[in-house]
């Protein structure tokens, strides 16, 4: 089975639907991420996209030692692989989770741990967990630079929260975090301008803190679209996630980025309706991302004109047009949003450049 430069030597030996990771494209993406950042030392990539200890090992082999995560299971996975720095970039609003975070910090004391906060309530919860365990927790302040999802105003409110951290027993000021997931501009000039705007907020706050006497602290910024702008700034680490696998969404929105889609879903035509010109794939909402509009949830290499008309839990119905597809035929689907496709599978099959399966990659941190 060959579709463009994606080769699957023996698709009949893989039960569909199945997630495949193409090894040559994976390594290419990791190396390009390091290159665009100006070096592995300028990166704190997010592991939420791949959730895999094996992929983490590949990133570490490229020199990356600091990582970001969204769940405590992801944090545990990173710690077990021997990373040097972990940022849990999700505010802990539950005391039970704060206790678990502190427990991981005590279990892996040589790792530099960071929690995240954007309100006094977060500090109260973390301080309680820290004091009861006799620990000190480094806390980064999460800045809202325009996405309006989590974070605090990067002006005076953030400044006051930084000061509060430094005065709270059990807590240490660890630095600043800013995620700009709203910046997905296709136009390069507009994207750079948006990144510079977010950077200006962070630099202004950084300057105020240094003038107050704050010295050593970390700054982590951005996601996949804008990480190169931040990673090449002095004292800032860029934080991409999707670059490791890439996906159909970023491929369309950011054709300037050099990455290749390397996590695809192998699917099969399970039925057809010749009278209506329809085919049905085993690619339901349980098999590929469903958080994007129906027509763009997946694209198909070599079959760009297939039109998605309906998706159910186990089925995807398409108008096949002039394509001669029939029952039993295999297709490769590129997810529009790879992060929410990956989590649907317990793991992925690693495929080498000849199309052969070489390894089963477990999604180690699939659970929370």
N, C-alpha and C positions, 0 to 999 in steps of 0.2 A: 504494500500500500504506500504510494508516494503522492503527497499533495504538496505542490511547490517544493520547498526543501525540508518538509517534515516527512520522515520515513518511519513506518511501522512495519517491520519485517513479517510478523506473524500475528495479525489482528485476531485471528480465530482462536488464539490461545489466551486472549485477555477478555474476561467477562465485562460486557458493557452494561451501563456506562462506567467508564473508568477515567481517573485523572492520570495524565501522563506528563512527566517532566523531561524535557529534551536537554540532555547533559551539555552539549556543546553551546547551546544558547544560554543555559544557566551560567556557565563559567564566563561567557562573554559578558553577560549582564553584570555579574559581580565585579569583573575587572573594569568595566566601563564606569561603574559607580565609584570605585576607588579613584580612577583617573579623573573624573569630573570634579571630585572633591579635592583634588590636589594631594591625595595621599590618604591612607587608611586612618591615620591619626586624627583626621578631620571629620570623622564619621561616628554617628551613634544611630545606626539603622534600626528601624522598627521590625520586630519579628512577627507581627500580627498577620502578615501576608502568608508566610510559609508555615509557621508553627512547627517546624521540624528541626530536631537535633542534628540531623545529617546536613541540612542546608546551612544551619548555624556553623557547623564544622567547616564547611566550604568557605563561608565568609571569614571565619577566623584564620583559615589557611591563607587568605588574601591579606592578612595583617590587621583585620578589624578586631578590636578588643572590647569596645564599649557598645552596649545595645539598649534599646528601648522596648518596652512591652506594655500591653494593656491589661493583662490578667496576671494573677499570682501564679497560675500554672505555667505561664510563659516565663515569668521571673525565675521559677524553680528550674525550668529547662535550661535557661541561660546559665544559671549558677552551676548546675551539674556539668556543664561543658567547659567550665573554667574561664569564663570571661572575667575581665578585670573591673568592669563598671556596669551597673544596671540601673536604669531609670524606669520606675513604674509610673508611666505617664497617664495615670487614671486616678482621679481623686478618691481617697478612701473615706467614704461617708458612713461606714459601718465599723463598729469597734471590733467585731470578730475578724474582719479582714485586716484591720490594723495590727491585731495580735499576730495574725499569720505572717504578715510582712515582717514584723519585728523578729518572729521566730526564724524566718529565713535568713535574716541579717545575722542573727546569732549563730546559726548553723554554718554560714559561710562568711566568717569574719574577715577574710583577706580581701573580699570584694568590696568595692566602693559602691554603697547603695544610696539611692535617692528616692524619696517619696515626692508627691506632688500636692500642692495646696493652692487654693484660690480664695479661701475664706477663713475667718477665725474658727468656725466650726470644725474645719478640717484639722486645724492646729490642735484644737482641744482633744480631738479623738486620738491623733498621733501622739500627743504629749502624754496622755493617760497610758497608752500602750507602752510607750518608751519607759516611763517612770516605773510602771509595775514590773517591768522586766529588767530594770537597772541598765537600760541602754540609752544611747544617744542616736537620734535619727536625723540625717541630713535631709532638708526639705527644700525643694525648688518651688518657686512661685510660678504658677501657670498664668501667662498673660493672654488676654483676649485682644488679638491684633486685627480683628475684623470678622472672624467666623461666627462669633456670638453663640457658641455651643457650651464650652467650659472656659474658665479663666476669669481673671479680674482686669479691670481697667488698668492699662499700663502706666497711667499717670500717678497721681497722689495716692489713690487706694492701694496700688501695688507697692509703692514705696513704704507706706505705713505697715503693710503686711510683712514686708521684708524685715523691718525694724522689730515688729512683734515676734517674729521667729527667733531673732537673735537674743531676745529677752526672755524666751520661754524655756523653763527648765526641761531638759530631755531632748530639746530640739536644737539643730544647728542650721544656719542659713547655708544652703547648698548651691544656690544660683537661680537662673531664670530659664524658663521654658516657654516657647511660643510656637504654636502650630498654626499654619496659614492654609488650611485645607480649602478655603474659599478661592484661593488664587490658582486658577486653572486656565489662564488666558492663553489662547492659541497664538496671538500676536506676541512676538518676543519682546518688543519694546514695552508693551503694556504689562507683560509678566515681570519684566525687570523693574519697572516703575512700582508695581505693587509690592515686590520683594523689598525694594528700597524704603518704601513707606513703613512696612513692618519693622525693618531694621532700624529705622530712625526712632521708633518707640522704644526699642530695646536699648539702643545706644544711649538715649537720653536718660533712661532709668539707671543704666549701668554707671553713667557718669555721676549721677547723684549719689549712688551707693558708694562709689570709690571716694568721693569727696567727704563722705561721712566716716570713712575709715575701713570700709569693707574691702578686703584685699583678694584673697584667693577664693574664687567661686566659678562655677561652670555655667556656660550658656549653650543651650541646645535649641535649634530652630528648624522649622520647615517640614515639608513632606517631600514627596517625589518630584513635583513640578519645579520647586524653587530651591531645593537643597544646594545646588552648586553655587548659588549666589551667597549663601550663608557660610558654607564650608570653607570658602576661600577668604573669609573675613578673619582677622586676627582674634583669637580667643573664642571662636564660635565653632560648634560642631553641627554639621548638617544631618538631617534625620529622615532619609527616604525609607520607604517600606516596599512599595510596589515595584521598584526597579529590579528587584531580584527575579520576579516572574514577568512583569509587565502585563498589559491586558489590552483588550480591544478599545476600551474607552480612552486611555492615554495615547494609544497609537493613533487614534483619529484626531484627538484634541491637540496633541503635541508632536507632530511629525518631525520636529527638529531634534527630539531626544533620540539617542542612538540605540535604544534598547530593543530587544526582540521578545515577542511573546513566546514563552517557553513552557507554560503550564496549560495544556489543552485537554479537552475531554473527548475521549474516543466514544462514539455513539454509533448506533446502527438503525437502519430503516427496518421497522418491525411490522409495518402494514402500509397499504397504499389504497388510494381511491382513484383509479384511472379516469373515471367519468368526470370527477371534479378537479383532477390534476393535483391531488394532495398526497403527501407522504407523511407518515408519522414516525418520529424517532423516540427512542427511550431516553429522552432528555427533558424530563419534567422539572418542576420547581425543586425537587429533591436532588437533582443532579447538576444544576448550574444556577448561577445567580438569578434571583428573582426580584432584586431591589432596583432594577432599572426598567425603563419603559419596555413593554413587550416586544416591539419590533427590533430592538437593538440588544437584547439580552445575550445573543450569541451571533458570531459571524463564522463563515465556513470557508477556509482556504480552497480555492479552485471552484467554489460555488457561490460567488458573490451576490448572485441575484435571487437566491432562495429567500422567500418571504415568510416570516413567522406570522401565523394567523391565530394560534391558540396555544396556551400552555396549561397543563394540569399537573397534578402531583407527579405522575409517572410518564406523561406524554408531552411531546412537542409536535404540533401540526404545522406543516409548511406547504405553501404553494411551490411546486417544483419547477414551474415554467418549462423551458426547453431542455432541462437536464434529464438524462436517461437514468434516473435513479429508481431502484425497485427494491423489493423485500430482500434483506440480507446484506445490502451494500453498507459499507462503513464510511463514516465521515469523521473529521476532526473539527471540533467546535472551539473557537476562541471566546472565552468569557468576556463580556463587557466589563465586569468587575471581578477580578480574579480573587480578591480576598474573601468574598462571600461565596465563591465557588469552591475554593479549597476546603473550607470548613465543613462542607457536605460529605467529605470523604475521610475515612480513617487513615489514608495514606495515598501515595502516588507511585506509579511505576516509572523508574528512571530508564530513559531510552537513550542509547548511544547514537553516534552519528550514522551508524549503519542500520539503525532501526531496531536493534535488538534490546530486549529487556535485560538490564544488568543488575538492578537492585530494587527492592521495595523500600520506599521512604515513608516511615511512619510519621503521622502528624502528632508528634509527641505531646503538644500542648493544645490539642483540639478541645479538651474539656477545660473548664475554668478553674 
